[in-house]
Amino acid sequence: MRDDEILGRIKELVDEEHGLRTRLEAGELTTDEENARVQQLEAALDQCWDLLRQRRARRGAGDDPDGAASRPAGQVENYQQ
């Protein structure tokens, strides 16, 4: 994935998260349903941000950013900068 594709995916995930909150407020889904999906979205967001950071770091080091790879959600969740 290119940087712009990753950023586009991040936007999609954030938009979905906002939509879930709106649907919750409207009573269209339960808190448990919303929480479960938000956890999935947050894990996917962590992966996207991690991949973008890897690509930028590789580019900054003069390496090929396409050598970056998505890591498992469990590895990148709660990443501390």
Kinemage of the C-alpha trace (Angstrom):
@kinemage 1
@onewidth
@group {chain A} dominant
@subgroup {mainchain}
@vectorlist {calphas} color= white
{ca met a 1} P 0.000 0.000 0.000
{ca arg a 2} L 1.150 3.512 -0.760
{ca asp a 3} L 1.032 6.238 1.887
{ca asp a 4} L -2.018 7.865 0.323
{ca glu a 5} L -3.836 4.527 0.318
{ca ile a 6} L -3.028 3.988 3.989
{ca leu a 7} L -4.227 7.498 4.832
{ca gly a 8} L -7.413 6.829 2.866
{ca arg a 9} L -7.985 3.637 4.832
{ca ile a 10} L -7.414 5.517 8.097
{ca lys a 11} L -10.056 8.044 7.059
{ca glu a 12} L -12.512 5.242 6.243
{ca leu a 13} L -11.963 3.628 9.632
{ca val a 14} L -12.370 6.915 11.501
{ca asp a 15} L -15.524 7.711 9.526
{ca glu a 16} L -16.949 4.306 10.413
{ca glu a 17} L -16.120 4.865 14.081
{ca his a 18} L -17.947 8.208 14.033
{ca gly a 19} L -20.887 6.547 12.293
{ca leu a 20} L -21.054 3.897 14.998
{ca arg a 21} L -21.220 6.535 17.701
{ca thr a 22} L -24.030 8.280 15.827
{ca arg a 23} L -25.922 5.003 15.434
{ca leu a 24} L -25.454 4.252 19.140
{ca glu a 25} L -26.868 7.647 20.094
{ca ala a 26} L -29.823 7.015 17.768
{ca gly a 27} L -30.489 3.658 19.437
{ca glu a 28} L -29.742 1.712 16.260
{ca leu a 29} L -27.277 -0.611 17.986
{ca thr a 30} L -26.397 -1.688 21.479
{ca thr a 31} L -23.446 -0.493 23.506
{ca asp a 32} L -21.973 -3.997 23.319
{ca glu a 33} L -22.248 -4.025 19.514
{ca glu a 34} L -20.699 -0.582 19.271
{ca asn a 35} L -17.886 -1.445 21.690
{ca ala a 36} L -17.027 -4.668 19.867
{ca arg a 37} L -16.777 -2.952 16.496
{ca val a 38} L -14.871 0.037 17.913
{ca gln a 39} L -12.277 -2.369 19.336
{ca gln a 40} L -11.857 -3.901 15.873
{ca leu a 41} L -11.572 -0.464 14.288
{ca glu a 42} L -9.004 0.674 16.835
{ca ala a 43} L -6.869 -2.407 16.160
{ca ala a 44} L -7.067 -1.769 12.407
{ca leu a 45} L -6.156 1.893 12.961
{ca asp a 46} L -3.143 0.876 15.049
{ca gln a 47} L -2.007 -1.367 12.202
{ca cys a 48} L -2.452 1.368 9.609
{ca trp a 49} L -0.558 3.953 11.650
{ca asp a 50} L 2.212 1.444 12.344
{ca leu a 51} L 2.567 0.644 8.647
{ca leu a 52} L 2.643 4.342 7.776
{ca arg a 53} L 5.338 4.968 10.423
{ca gln a 54} L 7.385 2.070 9.071
{ca arg a 55} L 7.143 3.414 5.524
{ca arg a 56} L 8.159 6.910 6.617
{ca ala a 57} L 11.061 5.582 8.688
{ca arg a 58} L 12.312 3.456 5.809
{ca arg a 59} L 12.033 6.403 3.428
{ca gly a 60} L 13.878 8.631 5.919
{ca ala a 61} L 16.653 6.070 6.181
{ca gly a 62} L 16.996 5.900 2.413
{ca asp a 63} L 15.365 2.460 2.197
{ca asp a 64} L 12.479 1.347 0.015
{ca pro a 65} L 9.207 2.127 1.830
{ca asp a 66} L 7.583 -0.797 0.016
{ca gly a 67} L 9.673 -3.081 2.220
{ca ala a 68} L 7.449 -2.187 5.178
{ca ala a 69} L 4.915 -4.825 6.167
{ca ser a 70} L 1.738 -4.805 8.173
{ca arg a 71} L 2.227 -6.374 11.582
{ca pro a 72} L -0.371 -8.310 13.599
{ca ala a 73} L -2.800 -6.187 15.608
{ca gly a 74} L -1.611 -7.653 18.889
{ca gln a 75} L 1.905 -6.512 18.153
{ca val a 76} L 1.020 -2.892 17.406
{ca glu a 77} L -1.888 -2.207 19.754
{ca asn a 78} L -1.200 0.336 22.469
{ca tyr a 79} L 1.929 1.447 20.626
{ca gln a 80} L 3.717 4.145 22.589
{ca gln a 81} L 5.423 6.872 20.613
